[in-house]
Amino acid sequence: MGKIIEAQLGEYRGIQNVDLNDIECARDDTVILEVSRGTEFARVVSDLNRVCAGKAENVEGKITRKATDGDWNQIRNNQQKAKDAINICMRKINEQSLPMKIIKAEYTFDCSKIIIFFSSEGRVDFRTLVKDLAKIFRVRIELKQIGVRDKAKIVGGYGVCGRELCCSSFLKGFHGLSIKMAKEQNLPLNPSRISGLCGRIKCCMAYEFRVYKELARALPRVGDKVNTPDGRGRVMDINVLKRVAMIDLGEGKTTKLILSPQENFA
């Protein structure tokens, strides 16, 4: 067993461990894989200088070569065939009045299977649809229902920050998110401010959550009573990063309190 690297299968599928097989390639290179049920193309997403030996049971494919000009012609032909397949699939869905929306479709590199990604509010009985599509395309059919976050990852777009969506640019997978992450960072709990294009909490809410949580551990919370040079008061607001609190002294008086790193309010 050689070095193990991470590669994203096809255009829209997940990341898996593959055997480098002593093939000369680099991050972001497109490679051809030998998998259990045929041949696939994939994009290298890991840093080859940091890879290490892995267990055989974790490996789901082996690189056979970097993509050649001929391979790229095959990939582009498959992409065009996938677009035509979407139109046919949408027509069949309308004929059968199925409550589903096609997002994307892609062929495996060897054209032995077509994967069709769709979204739906509930479960869909698409057995008849699969039979009809198999008769038309004469390949294996895989209909894969995805959620709103996966849809955003596949479709892509730009966030309010002006950058490409994290999920479609560099994130290898989704992590758990909660409204608590926004609360800990004193962010406005306005759904339009903390939600991404998918309608769920932005992935970036988790980036600094641990830092804020660690820094806030030794600080007073809003509503706590603290002593200040001007007297005892109640914490109205707090800036975790600057360690500055706004204190209500009563009778309309307020003051700013710089919280000493040596003082523990927990």
N, C-alpha and C positions, 0 to 999 in steps of 0.2 A: 504494500500500500504506500503510495507516494504522498505528497502534500495535499491537504484538503483546503479548498477555497470555497467562497460563496458566490453563487451566480443566480441571476434572475432569469427564470425560464420564460422564453418567449417575450412578448411585449407587455402583457398584463398580468402574468401569473406570479406566484410567490417565489421566494428565495430559498434555495436548497444547497446542501453541501455536495460538492462534486470533486472527483479526483483530478488533480492537475495533470497527472500522467506525463510529467516532464515536458509539457508543451510550453514553448516560449510565448508568453502573452503578458498583458498588463491590465491594470484596472481600467474598466470601461470598454475593453476589447470585446468584440462579438466572437463567440466560439461555437463550434459544433459539438454536441454531446451525443454520446451513445448511452441510451437509457434502456430500461427493461423492456419497453414495448416499442422500440423504434429509434428514431433520430430526432433530436431537438436542436434549436439554436438558443443561445443564452448570452447574457451580458455579465461580465465579471464585475462584481460589486465590492469585493474585499481587497485589502492591501496585501499583495503577494509577499511583501517583506515581513509580514507578521503572521503568516500562516504556520500551522504546526500539524504534526501527524494526527490523524483522527481514526476513530474506530470504523471498521468496515460497515457496521450496521447503520451508521449515520450518513453514509455516502449513497446518493441516489442517481449517480451518473458519472461518466468518465469523458473527459475532453479528448477528442480525436484530432482536432486541428483548429487553427484560427480560421475565421470565415474568409473565404476567397471571393474573387469577383463573381465566379459562378454561383457561389452560395448566396451572395447578395442578390443576384438576379432571381434565384429561387425564392428568397424571402420577399422580394418586392412583388413577384407574381402571386405568392400566397396572400399578400396583403390585399391585392386587387380582387382575388377570388373571395376573400373574406367580406369585402364590401358588397359584392354581388350576393353572397350568401345572406347578409343582413336583410337586403331587400326582399329576398324570397321568404325568409323566415317571418318578416313583418307581415307579408301578405297572408301567410298561413295562419298567423296569430289572429289577424282580423277576420279571416274566414271562420275560425273556430271560436271567436269572441272570448279569447283568453285574457284575464286581467294581468298582463305582464308587459314590460317595456324593455326592448332590446337596447343594451348599452354599447357593447362591442362584440366582435367575434374575431377569432384567429385560428388559423390552421397550424398544426404541428409542422415542423420543417419537412418531414417526409410525406405530408398530406394524408397520413393515415387516420387523422382525427381532426374534427373541428370543435372548438370550444366556444360556446355562445354564452355571454354574460348578460343576465337580465335582472331587473328589479321588479318587485311586486310587494304590495302591502301585506299579503298573506301567502299561504301555501297555494301552489298551482298544480293541478293534475295535467301534466304535459305529455303523458304517455302517447296519446294519439299524434301529437305534434312531432315527437321524436320518430315515430314510425314513418310519418309522411316525409320528414326531412331525410331520413336514412334512404328512402327510395329515390329521392332526388339526387343527393350528393354521393351516395354509395360509399360512404366512409362512416367510421364510428362518430356518434353524436354525443356531446356532453353539454347539457344545459346547466349552467351554474348560477344560482341565485345569489346576489350580493347585496350588502347593506349600503346605507348612504355614504359611509366613510370610504368603503371600497370603490363606490361609484365615483366619488371625488378624486380618488387616487388614479383611477383609470382615465377619466375624462380630462383631468388636469385643470389648471387655471391659475389665477393670481390672487393673493390675499390683499387685505387692506394695507399691508406693509409695503406693497409694490413688488414683492418677490414671488417667485413660483411657489405653489403650494408645497409645504414640507413633505406631505405624504407622497406626492408624485415626483419629488426631486431627489430626496436623500434618505428619508426614513425607510428602514427595512421592514418595519412592522408597526402595528398600533399598540399603544400602551393605555392602561386604564386612566380615565379622566373623571374628575368630579367637580362640583361647584365649590367644594371646600378649597380647591387650589386657588380659585379667584379670591375667595374670602381671605385666605392667609396672606395674599399679596395686596390686600386693600384695593382691589380693582372694583370698578362699578359693576354691580350685578345686573346689568342691562343685557338681555339676551342678544340684542343686535351688536353689542360691543365685544362680548366674549365668545360668540359663536362664529364658526368658520363657514365656508361656502356649503359644507355638507349639512349645516343646521345643528351640528353638535359642538360641544366645547372645543375651542381651538387647541390643537396639539401643543402649541407653544406655551400654554398655561402651565405645562409640567416642567418646562426647561429650568426655571428658577425657583420652583416650589420648594425643593429641599433646602436651598440656601435661605429663603425667607423663613422657613420653619425652624431651621437651626438658629438663625439670628434672633428670632422672636421668642425663643424658648426662655431667655433670661430677661425679657422685657415685660413691663406691665401691659395689661390689656385695656382696651377702651372700657371705661366704667370703673376701673380700679382707683382707689384713693392712694395718693402719694404725697410725700413731703417735698416742698420746694423752698428756695430762699425767701419767697414771698408768702409762705404759709402752706397749709395743707389744702389740696384740691383734688378734683376728679379728672381723670384722663379723658379728653374729648376726641383726640386723634393722635396717631403716632406714625412717624416715618421710620420704618424698620431699618432701611439702609443707612440713613443719616443719623439714626438713634436720637431723634428729636421728637418730643411729645408736646402737644398743645394741652395745657391744663386749665380747667375751669375753677377759679378760686371763689366763685360765688359773687352775688351782687353785681353781676355784669362784668367782672374782672377776669381777664385771662392772661396767661403767661406761657412762654416757651421754656421747656426744660430739656437741657442737653443731658442725655442719659450716659453716665460714666460706664465704660466697659468693665470696670472693677466691681460695680454695684450690681447685684443680682436681685431682680424683682420677682423671680419665680416663687 
